[in-house]
């Protein structure tokens, strides 16, 4: 998988993303988010959702490329 890029994050949001990306399980991510003060928790949750969407978009993009490659062999 290539690098995931999420544009427009603040420094704090980038820090949250880096921390969550380094964790090994969704349980650890959930524990991390729950450990934050409410305001930070809300920001971290949004960043987590953006990370999930970015990964889905990346997978979808790879699948599209794979389909295009397979179709090129059929022609």
PDB file of N, CA, C and O in Angstrom, chain B, residues numbered from 101:
ATOM      1  N   UNK B 101       0.854  -1.175   0.000  1.00  0.00           N
ATOM      2  CA  UNK B 101       0.000   0.000   0.000  1.00  0.00           C
ATOM      3  C   UNK B 101       0.898   1.236   0.000  1.00  0.00           C
ATOM      4  O   UNK B 101       1.926   1.282   0.675  1.00  0.00           O
ATOM      5  N   UNK B 102       0.485   2.216  -0.763  1.00  0.00           N
ATOM      6  CA  UNK B 102       1.267   3.443  -0.809  1.00  0.00           C
ATOM      7  C   UNK B 102       0.970   4.293   0.420  1.00  0.00           C
ATOM      8  O   UNK B 102       0.139   3.934   1.254  1.00  0.00           O
ATOM      9  N   UNK B 103       1.659   5.417   0.517  1.00  0.00           N
ATOM     10  CA  UNK B 103       1.450   6.304   1.649  1.00  0.00           C
ATOM     11  C   UNK B 103       0.056   6.897   1.620  1.00  0.00           C
ATOM     12  O   UNK B 103      -0.466   7.258   0.565  1.00  0.00           O
ATOM     13  N   UNK B 104      -0.531   6.988   2.798  1.00  0.00           N
ATOM     14  CA  UNK B 104      -1.833   7.622   2.951  1.00  0.00           C
ATOM     15  C   UNK B 104      -1.579   9.079   3.313  1.00  0.00           C
ATOM     16  O   UNK B 104      -0.808   9.368   4.228  1.00  0.00           O
ATOM     17  N   UNK B 105      -2.224   9.995   2.601  1.00  0.00           N
ATOM     18  CA  UNK B 105      -2.048  11.420   2.855  1.00  0.00           C
ATOM     19  C   UNK B 105      -3.414  12.027   3.158  1.00  0.00           C
ATOM     20  O   UNK B 105      -4.373  11.840   2.409  1.00  0.00           O
ATOM     21  N   UNK B 106      -3.484  12.755   4.264  1.00  0.00           N
ATOM     22  CA  UNK B 106      -4.697  13.484   4.615  1.00  0.00           C
ATOM     23  C   UNK B 106      -4.305  14.948   4.718  1.00  0.00           C
ATOM     24  O   UNK B 106      -3.556  15.343   5.611  1.00  0.00           O
ATOM     25  N   UNK B 107      -4.814  15.737   3.802  1.00  0.00           N
ATOM     26  CA  UNK B 107      -4.465  17.162   3.738  1.00  0.00           C
ATOM     27  C   UNK B 107      -5.239  17.967   4.784  1.00  0.00           C
ATOM     28  O   UNK B 107      -6.348  17.598   5.172  1.00  0.00           O
ATOM     29  N   UNK B 108      -4.641  19.064   5.228  1.00  0.00           N
ATOM     30  CA  UNK B 108      -5.340  20.048   6.047  1.00  0.00           C
ATOM     31  C   UNK B 108      -5.416  19.763   7.530  1.00  0.00           C
ATOM     32  O   UNK B 108      -6.166  20.433   8.240  1.00  0.00           O
ATOM     33  N   UNK B 109      -4.662  18.789   8.024  1.00  0.00           N
ATOM     34  CA  UNK B 109      -4.685  18.516   9.454  1.00  0.00           C
ATOM     35  C   UNK B 109      -3.830  19.528  10.212  1.00  0.00           C
ATOM     36  O   UNK B 109      -2.804  19.986   9.709  1.00  0.00           O
ATOM     37  N   UNK B 110      -4.258  19.870  11.418  1.00  0.00           N
ATOM     38  CA  UNK B 110      -3.456  20.727  12.288  1.00  0.00           C
ATOM     39  C   UNK B 110      -2.301  19.898  12.853  1.00  0.00           C
ATOM     40  O   UNK B 110      -2.266  18.679  12.684  1.00  0.00           O
ATOM     41  N   UNK B 111      -1.368  20.559  13.517  1.00  0.00           N
ATOM     42  CA  UNK B 111      -0.247  19.828  14.127  1.00  0.00           C
ATOM     43  C   UNK B 111      -0.750  18.798  15.126  1.00  0.00           C
ATOM     44  O   UNK B 111      -0.259  17.670  15.165  1.00  0.00           O
ATOM     45  N   UNK B 112      -1.730  19.185  15.933  1.00  0.00           N
ATOM     46  CA  UNK B 112      -2.267  18.266  16.933  1.00  0.00           C
ATOM     47  C   UNK B 112      -2.952  17.079  16.254  1.00  0.00           C
ATOM     48  O   UNK B 112      -2.800  15.938  16.691  1.00  0.00           O
ATOM     49  N   UNK B 113      -3.690  17.344  15.204  1.00  0.00           N
ATOM     50  CA  UNK B 113      -4.362  16.261  14.487  1.00  0.00           C
ATOM     51  C   UNK B 113      -3.359  15.327  13.824  1.00  0.00           C
ATOM     52  O   UNK B 113      -3.572  14.115  13.788  1.00  0.00           O
ATOM     53  N   UNK B 114      -2.260  15.882  13.296  1.00  0.00           N
ATOM     54  CA  UNK B 114      -1.198  15.031  12.722  1.00  0.00           C
ATOM     55  C   UNK B 114      -0.577  14.159  13.804  1.00  0.00           C
ATOM     56  O   UNK B 114      -0.259  12.993  13.569  1.00  0.00           O
ATOM     57  N   UNK B 115      -0.408  14.729  14.987  1.00  0.00           N
ATOM     58  CA  UNK B 115       0.134  13.961  16.109  1.00  0.00           C
ATOM     59  C   UNK B 115      -0.813  12.810  16.457  1.00  0.00           C
ATOM     60  O   UNK B 115      -0.373  11.679  16.662  1.00  0.00           O
ATOM     61  N   UNK B 116      -2.112  13.104  16.523  1.00  0.00           N
ATOM     62  CA  UNK B 116      -3.087  12.046  16.789  1.00  0.00           C
ATOM     63  C   UNK B 116      -3.001  10.952  15.726  1.00  0.00           C
ATOM     64  O   UNK B 116      -3.015   9.763  16.046  1.00  0.00           O
ATOM     65  N   UNK B 117      -2.914  11.362  14.467  1.00  0.00           N
ATOM     66  CA  UNK B 117      -2.825  10.387  13.373  1.00  0.00           C
ATOM     67  C   UNK B 117      -1.570   9.531  13.505  1.00  0.00           C
ATOM     68  O   UNK B 117      -1.628   8.312  13.347  1.00  0.00           O
ATOM     69  N   UNK B 118      -0.445  10.163  13.793  1.00  0.00           N
ATOM     70  CA  UNK B 118       0.808   9.408  13.953  1.00  0.00           C
ATOM     71  C   UNK B 118       0.714   8.407  15.101  1.00  0.00           C
ATOM     72  O   UNK B 118       1.155   7.265  14.977  1.00  0.00           O
ATOM     73  N   UNK B 119       0.138   8.843  16.212  1.00  0.00           N
ATOM     74  CA  UNK B 119      -0.004   7.949  17.363  1.00  0.00           C
ATOM     75  C   UNK B 119      -0.916   6.778  17.004  1.00  0.00           C
ATOM     76  O   UNK B 119      -0.567   5.622  17.243  1.00  0.00           O
ATOM     77  N   UNK B 120      -2.080   7.073  16.432  1.00  0.00           N
ATOM     78  CA  UNK B 120      -3.020   6.001  16.110  1.00  0.00           C
ATOM     79  C   UNK B 120      -2.451   5.049  15.069  1.00  0.00           C
ATOM     80  O   UNK B 120      -2.679   3.842  15.141  1.00  0.00           O
ATOM     81  N   UNK B 121      -1.710   5.583  14.099  1.00  0.00           N
ATOM     82  CA  UNK B 121      -1.116   4.736  13.053  1.00  0.00           C
ATOM     83  C   UNK B 121      -0.091   3.774  13.659  1.00  0.00           C
ATOM     84  O   UNK B 121       0.098   2.669  13.151  1.00  0.00           O
ATOM     85  N   UNK B 122       0.565   4.188  14.737  1.00  0.00           N
ATOM     86  CA  UNK B 122       1.600   3.344  15.345  1.00  0.00           C
ATOM     87  C   UNK B 122       1.022   2.247  16.249  1.00  0.00           C
ATOM     88  O   UNK B 122       1.744   1.329  16.640  1.00  0.00           O
ATOM     89  N   UNK B 123      -0.249   2.331  16.578  1.00  0.00           N
ATOM     90  CA  UNK B 123      -0.863   1.342  17.459  1.00  0.00           C
ATOM     91  C   UNK B 123      -1.167   0.059  16.691  1.00  0.00           C
ATOM     92  O   UNK B 123      -1.309   0.063  15.468  1.00  0.00           O
ATOM     93  N   UNK B 124      -1.262  -1.033  17.438  1.00  0.00           N
ATOM     94  CA  UNK B 124      -1.368  -2.351  16.811  1.00  0.00           C
ATOM     95  C   UNK B 124      -2.785  -2.895  16.648  1.00  0.00           C
ATOM     96  O   UNK B 124      -2.985  -3.889  15.949  1.00  0.00           O
ATOM     97  N   UNK B 125      -3.766  -2.262  17.279  1.00  0.00           N
ATOM     98  CA  UNK B 125      -5.124  -2.818  17.191  1.00  0.00           C
ATOM     99  C   UNK B 125      -6.161  -1.715  17.347  1.00  0.00           C
ATOM    100  O   UNK B 125      -5.874  -0.618  17.827  1.00  0.00           O
ATOM    101  N   UNK B 126      -7.368  -2.043  16.925  1.00  0.00           N
ATOM    102  CA  UNK B 126      -8.452  -1.081  17.107  1.00  0.00           C
ATOM    103  C   UNK B 126      -8.747  -0.866  18.587  1.00  0.00           C
ATOM    104  O   UNK B 126      -9.159   0.224  18.985  1.00  0.00           O
ATOM    105  N   UNK B 127      -8.541  -1.891  19.397  1.00  0.00           N
ATOM    106  CA  UNK B 127      -8.726  -1.721  20.846  1.00  0.00           C
ATOM    107  C   UNK B 127      -7.769  -0.675  21.401  1.00  0.00           C
ATOM    108  O   UNK B 127      -8.153   0.139  22.241  1.00  0.00           O
ATOM    109  N   UNK B 128      -6.525  -0.696  20.935  1.00  0.00           N
ATOM    110  CA  UNK B 128      -5.551   0.296  21.388  1.00  0.00           C
ATOM    111  C   UNK B 128      -5.932   1.693  20.922  1.00  0.00           C
ATOM    112  O   UNK B 128      -5.774   2.662  21.664  1.00  0.00           O
ATOM    113  N   UNK B 129      -6.437   1.802  19.688  1.00  0.00           N
ATOM    114  CA  UNK B 129      -6.879   3.102  19.181  1.00  0.00           C
ATOM    115  C   UNK B 129      -8.045   3.616  20.017  1.00  0.00           C
ATOM    116  O   UNK B 129      -8.077   4.785  20.402  1.00  0.00           O
ATOM    117  N   UNK B 130      -8.995   2.739  20.291  1.00  0.00           N
ATOM    118  CA  UNK B 130     -10.147   3.128  21.105  1.00  0.00           C
ATOM    119  C   UNK B 130      -9.713   3.567  22.495  1.00  0.00           C
ATOM    120  O   UNK B 130     -10.205   4.572  23.007  1.00  0.00           O
ATOM    121  N   UNK B 131      -8.809   2.835  23.105  1.00  0.00           N
ATOM    122  CA  UNK B 131      -8.301   3.190  24.438  1.00  0.00           C
ATOM    123  C   UNK B 131      -7.609   4.541  24.399  1.00  0.00           C
ATOM    124  O   UNK B 131      -7.798   5.366  25.293  1.00  0.00           O
ATOM    125  N   UNK B 132      -6.804   4.770  23.364  1.00  0.00           N
ATOM    126  CA  UNK B 132      -6.119   6.052  23.218  1.00  0.00           C
ATOM    127  C   UNK B 132      -7.131   7.189  23.115  1.00  0.00           C
ATOM    128  O   UNK B 132      -7.019   8.184  23.831  1.00  0.00           O
ATOM    129  N   UNK B 133      -8.109   7.052  22.238  1.00  0.00           N
ATOM    130  CA  UNK B 133      -9.096   8.111  22.034  1.00  0.00           C
ATOM    131  C   UNK B 133      -9.861   8.379  23.328  1.00  0.00           C
ATOM    132  O   UNK B 133     -10.085   9.535  23.689  1.00  0.00           O
ATOM    133  N   UNK B 134     -10.258   7.324  24.020  1.00  0.00           N
ATOM    134  CA  UNK B 134     -11.010   7.482  25.269  1.00  0.00           C
ATOM    135  C   UNK B 134     -10.186   8.133  26.379  1.00  0.00           C
ATOM    136  O   UNK B 134     -10.743   8.699  27.319  1.00  0.00           O
ATOM    137  N   UNK B 135      -8.878   8.053  26.269  1.00  0.00           N
ATOM    138  CA  UNK B 135      -8.015   8.621  27.311  1.00  0.00           C
ATOM    139  C   UNK B 135      -7.868  10.141  27.195  1.00  0.00           C
ATOM    140  O   UNK B 135      -7.353  10.792  28.104  1.00  0.00           O
ATOM    141  N   UNK B 136      -8.319  10.693  26.080  1.00  0.00           N
ATOM    142  CA  UNK B 136      -8.142  12.121  25.816  1.00  0.00           C
ATOM    143  C   UNK B 136      -9.265  12.953  26.437  1.00  0.00           C
ATOM    144  O   UNK B 136     -10.372  12.457  26.643  1.00  0.00           O
ATOM    145  N   UNK B 137      -8.968  14.230  26.734  1.00  0.00           N
ATOM    146  CA  UNK B 137     -10.041  15.143  27.151  1.00  0.00           C
ATOM    147  C   UNK B 137     -11.076  15.248  26.032  1.00  0.00           C
ATOM    148  O   UNK B 137     -10.752  15.001  24.871  1.00  0.00           O
ATOM    149  N   UNK B 138     -12.310  15.610  26.364  1.00  0.00           N
ATOM    150  CA  UNK B 138     -13.424  15.587  25.409  1.00  0.00           C
ATOM    151  C   UNK B 138     -13.110  16.308  24.102  1.00  0.00           C
ATOM    152  O   UNK B 138     -13.355  15.758  23.029  1.00  0.00           O
ATOM    153  N   UNK B 139     -12.574  17.523  24.166  1.00  0.00           N
ATOM    154  CA  UNK B 139     -12.286  18.285  22.947  1.00  0.00           C
ATOM    155  C   UNK B 139     -11.286  17.542  22.056  1.00  0.00           C
ATOM    156  O   UNK B 139     -11.480  17.436  20.845  1.00  0.00           O
ATOM    157  N   UNK B 140     -10.223  17.032  22.666  1.00  0.00           N
ATOM    158  CA  UNK B 140      -9.222  16.270  21.907  1.00  0.00           C
ATOM    159  C   UNK B 140      -9.797  14.949  21.420  1.00  0.00           C
ATOM    160  O   UNK B 140      -9.474  14.495  20.322  1.00  0.00           O
ATOM    161  N   UNK B 141     -10.649  14.332  22.234  1.00  0.00           N
ATOM    162  CA  UNK B 141     -11.271  13.066  21.856  1.00  0.00           C
ATOM    163  C   UNK B 141     -12.086  13.234  20.570  1.00  0.00           C
ATOM    164  O   UNK B 141     -12.032  12.392  19.674  1.00  0.00           O
ATOM    165  N   UNK B 142     -12.833  14.322  20.497  1.00  0.00           N
ATOM    166  CA  UNK B 142     -13.633  14.578  19.300  1.00  0.00           C
ATOM    167  C   UNK B 142     -12.745  14.763  18.071  1.00  0.00           C
ATOM    168  O   UNK B 142     -13.044  14.239  16.999  1.00  0.00           O
ATOM    169  N   UNK B 143     -11.654  15.509  18.231  1.00  0.00           N
ATOM    170  CA  UNK B 143     -10.723  15.701  17.104  1.00  0.00           C
ATOM    171  C   UNK B 143     -10.072  14.389  16.701  1.00  0.00           C
ATOM    172  O   UNK B 143      -9.954  14.091  15.512  1.00  0.00           O
ATOM    173  N   UNK B 144      -9.651  13.603  17.685  1.00  0.00           N
ATOM    174  CA  UNK B 144      -9.002  12.325  17.392  1.00  0.00           C
ATOM    175  C   UNK B 144      -9.964  11.375  16.688  1.00  0.00           C
ATOM    176  O   UNK B 144      -9.559  10.631  15.795  1.00  0.00           O
ATOM    177  N   UNK B 145     -11.233  11.397  17.083  1.00  0.00           N
ATOM    178  CA  UNK B 145     -12.228  10.539  16.439  1.00  0.00           C
ATOM    179  C   UNK B 145     -12.412  10.928  14.973  1.00  0.00           C
ATOM    180  O   UNK B 145     -12.515  10.065  14.101  1.00  0.00           O
ATOM    181  N   UNK B 146     -12.451  12.237  14.711  1.00  0.00           N
ATOM    182  CA  UNK B 146     -12.574  12.710  13.322  1.00  0.00           C
ATOM    183  C   UNK B 146     -11.348  12.273  12.513  1.00  0.00           C
ATOM    184  O   UNK B 146     -11.482  11.802  11.384  1.00  0.00           O
ATOM    185  N   UNK B 147     -10.163  12.430  13.091  1.00  0.00           N
ATOM    186  CA  UNK B 147      -8.935  12.019  12.398  1.00  0.00           C
ATOM    187  C   UNK B 147      -8.967  10.512  12.128  1.00  0.00           C
ATOM    188  O   UNK B 147      -8.576  10.066  11.050  1.00  0.00           O
ATOM    189  N   UNK B 148      -9.426   9.740  13.095  1.00  0.00           N
ATOM    190  CA  UNK B 148      -9.531   8.291  12.920  1.00  0.00           C
ATOM    191  C   UNK B 148     -10.457   7.963  11.753  1.00  0.00           C
ATOM    192  O   UNK B 148     -10.140   7.109  10.925  1.00  0.00           O
ATOM    193  N   UNK B 149     -11.592   8.633  11.689  1.00  0.00           N
ATOM    194  CA  UNK B 149     -12.530   8.407  10.594  1.00  0.00           C
ATOM    195  C   UNK B 149     -11.934   8.814   9.251  1.00  0.00           C
ATOM    196  O   UNK B 149     -12.143   8.132   8.249  1.00  0.00           O
ATOM    197  N   UNK B 150     -11.199   9.913   9.224  1.00  0.00           N
ATOM    198  CA  UNK B 150     -10.529  10.332   7.987  1.00  0.00           C
ATOM    199  C   UNK B 150      -9.488   9.304   7.552  1.00  0.00           C
ATOM    200  O   UNK B 150      -9.327   9.037   6.361  1.00  0.00           O
ATOM    201  N   UNK B 151      -8.783   8.729   8.529  1.00  0.00           N
ATOM    202  CA  UNK B 151      -7.788   7.705   8.217  1.00  0.00           C
ATOM    203  C   UNK B 151      -8.459   6.472   7.608  1.00  0.00           C
ATOM    204  O   UNK B 151      -7.952   5.894   6.647  1.00  0.00           O
ATOM    205  N   UNK B 152      -9.588   6.080   8.168  1.00  0.00           N
ATOM    206  CA  UNK B 152     -10.324   4.927   7.643  1.00  0.00           C
ATOM    207  C   UNK B 152     -10.778   5.208   6.208  1.00  0.00           C
ATOM    208  O   UNK B 152     -10.612   4.371   5.321  1.00  0.00           O
ATOM    209  N   UNK B 153     -11.345   6.383   5.992  1.00  0.00           N
ATOM    210  CA  UNK B 153     -11.804   6.741   4.644  1.00  0.00           C
ATOM    211  C   UNK B 153     -10.644   6.797   3.650  1.00  0.00           C
ATOM    212  O   UNK B 153     -10.788   6.373   2.504  1.00  0.00           O
ATOM    213  N   UNK B 154      -9.499   7.318   4.084  1.00  0.00           N
ATOM    214  CA  UNK B 154      -8.326   7.383   3.199  1.00  0.00           C
ATOM    215  C   UNK B 154      -7.854   5.980   2.825  1.00  0.00           C
ATOM    216  O   UNK B 154      -7.458   5.739   1.684  1.00  0.00           O
ATOM    217  N   UNK B 155      -7.895   5.060   3.781  1.00  0.00           N
ATOM    218  CA  UNK B 155      -7.499   3.675   3.494  1.00  0.00           C
ATOM    219  C   UNK B 155      -8.482   3.015   2.538  1.00  0.00           C
ATOM    220  O   UNK B 155      -8.079   2.301   1.619  1.00  0.00           O
ATOM    221  N   UNK B 156      -9.774   3.254   2.756  1.00  0.00           N
ATOM    222  CA  UNK B 156     -10.789   2.699   1.849  1.00  0.00           C
ATOM    223  C   UNK B 156     -10.579   3.243   0.443  1.00  0.00           C
ATOM    224  O   UNK B 156     -10.641   2.496  -0.534  1.00  0.00           O
ATOM    225  N   UNK B 157     -10.333   4.542   0.344  1.00  0.00           N
ATOM    226  CA  UNK B 157     -10.103   5.164  -0.957  1.00  0.00           C
ATOM    227  C   UNK B 157      -8.881   4.565  -1.633  1.00  0.00           C
ATOM    228  O   UNK B 157      -8.888   4.334  -2.842  1.00  0.00           O
ATOM    229  N   UNK B 158      -7.831   4.310  -0.857  1.00  0.00           N
ATOM    230  CA  UNK B 158      -6.607   3.722  -1.411  1.00  0.00           C
ATOM    231  C   UNK B 158      -6.885   2.312  -1.931  1.00  0.00           C
ATOM    232  O   UNK B 158      -6.437   1.960  -3.022  1.00  0.00           O
ATOM    233  N   UNK B 159      -7.607   1.513  -1.176  1.00  0.00           N
ATOM    234  CA  UNK B 159      -7.938   0.148  -1.595  1.00  0.00           C
ATOM    235  C   UNK B 159      -8.791   0.185  -2.855  1.00  0.00           C
ATOM    236  O   UNK B 159      -8.566  -0.586  -3.788  1.00  0.00           O
ATOM    237  N   UNK B 160      -9.772   1.085  -2.878  1.00  0.00           N
ATOM    238  CA  UNK B 160     -10.635   1.217  -4.052  1.00  0.00           C
ATOM    239  C   UNK B 160      -9.819   1.596  -5.279  1.00  0.00           C
ATOM    240  O   UNK B 160     -10.056   1.081  -6.372  1.00  0.00           O
ATOM    241  N   UNK B 161      -8.866   2.490  -5.098  1.00  0.00           N
ATOM    242  CA  UNK B 161      -8.010   2.920  -6.199  1.00  0.00           C
ATOM    243  C   UNK B 161      -7.163   1.752  -6.714  1.00  0.00           C
ATOM    244  O   UNK B 161      -7.003   1.584  -7.923  1.00  0.00           O
ATOM    245  N   UNK B 162      -6.628   0.958  -5.804  1.00  0.00           N
ATOM    246  CA  UNK B 162      -5.822  -0.203  -6.189  1.00  0.00           C
ATOM    247  C   UNK B 162      -6.694  -1.217  -6.923  1.00  0.00           C
ATOM    248  O   UNK B 162      -6.268  -1.798  -7.922  1.00  0.00           O
ATOM    249  N   UNK B 163      -7.916  -1.431  -6.431  1.00  0.00           N
ATOM    250  CA  UNK B 163      -8.822  -2.376  -7.095  1.00  0.00           C
ATOM    251  C   UNK B 163      -9.151  -1.907  -8.503  1.00  0.00           C
ATOM    252  O   UNK B 163      -9.186  -2.712  -9.433  1.00  0.00           O
ATOM    253  N   UNK B 164      -9.394  -0.593  -8.671  1.00  0.00           N
ATOM    254  CA  UNK B 164      -9.671  -0.068 -10.003  1.00  0.00           C
ATOM    255  C   UNK B 164      -8.496  -0.310 -10.938  1.00  0.00           C
ATOM    256  O   UNK B 164      -8.685  -0.679 -12.097  1.00  0.00           O
ATOM    257  N   UNK B 165      -7.290  -0.102 -10.437  1.00  0.00           N
ATOM    258  CA  UNK B 165      -6.088  -0.324 -11.251  1.00  0.00           C
ATOM    259  C   UNK B 165      -5.953  -1.797 -11.626  1.00  0.00           C
ATOM    260  O   UNK B 165      -5.562  -2.125 -12.746  1.00  0.00           O
ATOM    261  N   UNK B 166      -6.272  -2.668 -10.698  1.00  0.00           N
ATOM    262  CA  UNK B 166      -6.193  -4.100 -10.957  1.00  0.00           C
ATOM    263  C   UNK B 166      -7.203  -4.506 -12.025  1.00  0.00           C
ATOM    264  O   UNK B 166      -6.878  -5.279 -12.925  1.00  0.00           O
ATOM    265  N   UNK B 167      -8.421  -3.991 -11.929  1.00  0.00           N
ATOM    266  CA  UNK B 167      -9.450  -4.292 -12.927  1.00  0.00           C
ATOM    267  C   UNK B 167      -9.006  -3.784 -14.297  1.00  0.00           C
ATOM    268  O   UNK B 167      -9.168  -4.481 -15.299  1.00  0.00           O
ATOM    269  N   UNK B 168      -8.450  -2.582 -14.347  1.00  0.00           N
ATOM    270  CA  UNK B 168      -7.966  -2.035 -15.618  1.00  0.00           C
ATOM    271  C   UNK B 168      -6.871  -2.926 -16.202  1.00  0.00           C
ATOM    272  O   UNK B 168      -6.853  -3.180 -17.407  1.00  0.00           O
ATOM    273  N   UNK B 169      -5.964  -3.397 -15.354  1.00  0.00           N
ATOM    274  CA  UNK B 169      -4.882  -4.267 -15.814  1.00  0.00           C
ATOM    275  C   UNK B 169      -5.441  -5.579 -16.354  1.00  0.00           C
ATOM    276  O   UNK B 169      -5.031  -6.037 -17.421  1.00  0.00           O
ATOM    277  N   UNK B 170      -6.366  -6.180 -15.631  1.00  0.00           N
ATOM    278  CA  UNK B 170      -6.973  -7.446 -16.083  1.00  0.00           C
ATOM    279  C   UNK B 170      -7.705  -7.242 -17.403  1.00  0.00           C
ATOM    280  O   UNK B 170      -7.598  -8.066 -18.312  1.00  0.00           O
ATOM    281  N   UNK B 171      -8.443  -6.150 -17.507  1.00  0.00           N
ATOM    282  CA  UNK B 171      -9.175  -5.858 -18.747  1.00  0.00           C
ATOM    283  C   UNK B 171      -8.236  -5.633 -19.909  1.00  0.00           C
ATOM    284  O   UNK B 171      -8.585  -5.959 -21.044  1.00  0.00           O
ATOM    285  N   UNK B 172      -7.062  -5.090 -19.668  1.00  0.00           N
ATOM    286  CA  UNK B 172      -6.118  -4.852 -20.763  1.00  0.00           C
ATOM    287  C   UNK B 172      -5.625  -6.173 -21.361  1.00  0.00           C
ATOM    288  O   UNK B 172      -5.266  -6.214 -22.538  1.00  0.00           O
ATOM    289  N   UNK B 173      -5.602  -7.247 -20.577  1.00  0.00           N
ATOM    290  CA  UNK B 173      -5.199  -8.555 -21.092  1.00  0.00           C
ATOM    291  C   UNK B 173      -6.316  -9.218 -21.893  1.00  0.00           C
ATOM    292  O   UNK B 173      -6.050 -10.085 -22.726  1.00  0.00           O
ATOM    293  N   UNK B 174      -7.554  -8.819 -21.649  1.00  0.00           N
ATOM    294  CA  UNK B 174      -8.695  -9.405 -22.354  1.00  0.00           C
ATOM    295  C   UNK B 174      -8.826  -8.850 -23.758  1.00  0.00           C
ATOM    296  O   UNK B 174      -9.436  -9.477 -24.625  1.00  0.00           O
ATOM    297  N   UNK B 175      -8.258  -7.678 -23.985  1.00  0.00           N
ATOM    298  CA  UNK B 175      -8.420  -7.018 -25.287  1.00  0.00           C
ATOM    299  C   UNK B 175      -7.548  -7.598 -26.342  1.00  0.00           C
ATOM    300  O   UNK B 175      -7.577  -7.144 -27.486  1.00  0.00           O
TER     301      UNK B 175
END
